[in-house]
Protein backbone atom coordinates (compact mmCIF):
# COMPACT_ATOMS: atom_id res chain seq x y z
CA UNK A 1 0.00 0.00 0.00
CA UNK A 2 1.56 3.33 -1.03
CA UNK A 3 0.80 6.52 0.81
CA UNK A 4 1.20 9.96 -0.66
CA UNK A 5 3.26 12.44 1.33
CA UNK A 6 1.23 15.04 3.16
CA UNK A 7 1.50 18.59 1.90
CA UNK A 8 1.22 21.56 4.15
CA UNK A 9 -0.90 24.32 2.63
CA UNK A 10 -0.70 27.85 3.97
CA UNK A 11 -3.26 30.37 2.77
CA UNK A 12 -2.44 34.06 2.92
CA UNK A 13 -5.17 36.62 2.73
CA UNK A 14 -4.96 40.37 2.40
CA UNK A 15 -6.36 40.60 5.90
CA UNK A 16 -3.62 38.42 7.38
CA UNK A 17 -1.13 40.17 9.60
CA UNK A 18 1.82 40.72 7.29
CA UNK A 19 3.98 43.78 7.55
CA UNK A 20 5.36 45.51 4.50
CA UNK A 21 9.07 46.17 4.33
CA UNK A 22 10.12 49.59 5.66
CA UNK A 23 10.78 50.82 2.12
CA UNK A 24 7.11 50.29 1.28
CA UNK A 25 6.30 53.65 2.85
CA UNK A 26 8.28 55.27 0.03
CA UNK A 27 6.24 53.52 -2.67
CA UNK A 28 3.16 54.78 -4.51
CA UNK A 29 0.68 52.92 -6.70
CA UNK A 30 -0.24 53.77 -10.31
CA UNK A 31 -3.09 56.07 -9.32
CA UNK A 32 -0.93 58.03 -6.88
CA UNK A 33 1.88 58.24 -9.47
CA UNK A 34 -0.63 59.61 -12.00
CA UNK A 35 -1.71 62.28 -9.49
CA UNK A 36 1.91 63.29 -8.80
CA UNK A 37 2.68 63.43 -12.53
CA UNK A 38 -0.61 65.21 -13.26
CA UNK A 39 -1.48 62.67 -15.92
CA UNK A 40 -3.62 59.58 -16.48
CA UNK A 41 -3.02 56.04 -15.22
CA UNK A 42 -2.64 54.93 -18.86
CA UNK A 43 0.20 57.41 -19.33
CA UNK A 44 1.90 55.96 -16.24
CA UNK A 45 1.64 52.54 -17.90
CA UNK A 46 3.19 54.00 -21.07
CA UNK A 47 6.04 55.54 -19.09
CA UNK A 48 6.62 52.13 -17.55
CA UNK A 49 6.61 50.46 -20.99
CA UNK A 50 9.09 53.05 -22.29
CA UNK A 51 11.42 52.32 -19.36
CA UNK A 52 11.11 55.81 -17.88
CA UNK A 53 9.42 54.49 -14.75
CA UNK A 54 10.30 51.18 -13.07
CA UNK A 55 7.66 49.32 -11.14
CA UNK A 56 8.00 46.92 -8.26
CA UNK A 57 5.33 44.25 -8.01
CA UNK A 58 3.74 43.60 -4.65
CA UNK A 59 2.25 40.13 -4.86
CA UNK A 60 -0.48 38.87 -2.58
CA UNK A 61 -1.59 35.44 -3.64
CA UNK A 62 -3.06 35.63 -7.13
CA UNK A 63 -3.11 39.40 -7.39
CA UNK A 64 -0.26 41.83 -7.74
CA UNK A 65 0.01 45.57 -7.51
CA UNK A 66 2.45 47.79 -9.40
CA UNK A 67 4.25 50.19 -7.11
CA UNK A 68 6.76 52.93 -7.91
CA UNK A 69 9.42 54.61 -5.82
CA UNK A 70 8.11 58.00 -4.75
CA UNK A 71 11.44 59.75 -5.32
CA UNK A 72 11.62 58.42 -8.91
CA UNK A 73 8.09 59.65 -9.63
CA UNK A 74 8.85 63.12 -8.26
CA UNK A 75 12.14 63.23 -10.22
CA UNK A 76 10.25 62.38 -13.41
CA UNK A 77 7.73 65.10 -12.60
CA UNK A 78 10.56 67.58 -12.03
CA UNK A 79 9.16 68.50 -8.63
CA UNK A 80 10.79 68.34 -5.20
CA UNK A 81 9.54 65.59 -2.91
CA UNK A 82 7.48 66.97 0.01
CA UNK A 83 9.03 66.80 3.48
CA UNK A 84 6.04 65.25 5.25
CA UNK A 85 6.06 62.09 3.03
CA UNK A 86 2.48 62.65 1.89
CA UNK A 87 1.48 62.23 -1.70
C-alpha positions as CSV (number, residue, x, y, z in Angstrom):
1,X,0.0,0.0,0.0
2,X,1.6,3.3,-1.0
3,X,0.8,6.5,0.8
4,X,1.2,10.0,-0.7
5,X,3.3,12.4,1.3
6,X,1.2,15.0,3.2
7,X,1.5,18.6,1.9
8,X,1.2,21.6,4.2
9,X,-0.9,24.3,2.6
10,X,-0.7,27.8,4.0
11,X,-3.3,30.4,2.8
12,X,-2.4,34.1,2.9
13,X,-5.2,36.6,2.7
14,X,-5.0,40.4,2.4
15,X,-6.4,40.6,5.9
16,X,-3.6,38.4,7.4
17,X,-1.1,40.2,9.6
18,X,1.8,40.7,7.3
19,X,4.0,43.8,7.5
20,X,5.4,45.5,4.5
21,X,9.1,46.2,4.3
22,X,10.1,49.6,5.7
23,X,10.8,50.8,2.1
24,X,7.1,50.3,1.3
25,X,6.3,53.6,2.8
26,X,8.3,55.3,0.0
27,X,6.2,53.5,-2.7
28,X,3.2,54.8,-4.5
29,X,0.7,52.9,-6.7
30,X,-0.2,53.8,-10.3
31,X,-3.1,56.1,-9.3
32,X,-0.9,58.0,-6.9
33,X,1.9,58.2,-9.5
34,X,-0.6,59.6,-12.0
35,X,-1.7,62.3,-9.5
36,X,1.9,63.3,-8.8
37,X,2.7,63.4,-12.5
38,X,-0.6,65.2,-13.3
39,X,-1.5,62.7,-15.9
40,X,-3.6,59.6,-16.5
41,X,-3.0,56.0,-15.2
42,X,-2.6,54.9,-18.9
43,X,0.2,57.4,-19.3
44,X,1.9,56.0,-16.2
45,X,1.6,52.5,-17.9
46,X,3.2,54.0,-21.1
47,X,6.0,55.5,-19.1
48,X,6.6,52.1,-17.6
49,X,6.6,50.5,-21.0
50,X,9.1,53.1,-22.3
51,X,11.4,52.3,-19.4
52,X,11.1,55.8,-17.9
53,X,9.4,54.5,-14.7
54,X,10.3,51.2,-13.1
55,X,7.7,49.3,-11.1
56,X,8.0,46.9,-8.3
57,X,5.3,44.2,-8.0
58,X,3.7,43.6,-4.6
59,X,2.2,40.1,-4.9
60,X,-0.5,38.9,-2.6
61,X,-1.6,35.4,-3.6
62,X,-3.1,35.6,-7.1
63,X,-3.1,39.4,-7.4
64,X,-0.3,41.8,-7.7
65,X,0.0,45.6,-7.5
66,X,2.4,47.8,-9.4
67,X,4.3,50.2,-7.1
68,X,6.8,52.9,-7.9
69,X,9.4,54.6,-5.8
70,X,8.1,58.0,-4.8
71,X,11.4,59.8,-5.3
72,X,11.6,58.4,-8.9
73,X,8.1,59.7,-9.6
74,X,8.8,63.1,-8.3
75,X,12.1,63.2,-10.2
76,X,10.2,62.4,-13.4
77,X,7.7,65.1,-12.6
78,X,10.6,67.6,-12.0
79,X,9.2,68.5,-8.6
80,X,10.8,68.3,-5.2
81,X,9.5,65.6,-2.9
82,X,7.5,67.0,0.0
83,X,9.0,66.8,3.5
84,X,6.0,65.2,5.2
85,X,6.1,62.1,3.0
86,X,2.5,62.6,1.9
87,X,1.5,62.2,-1.7
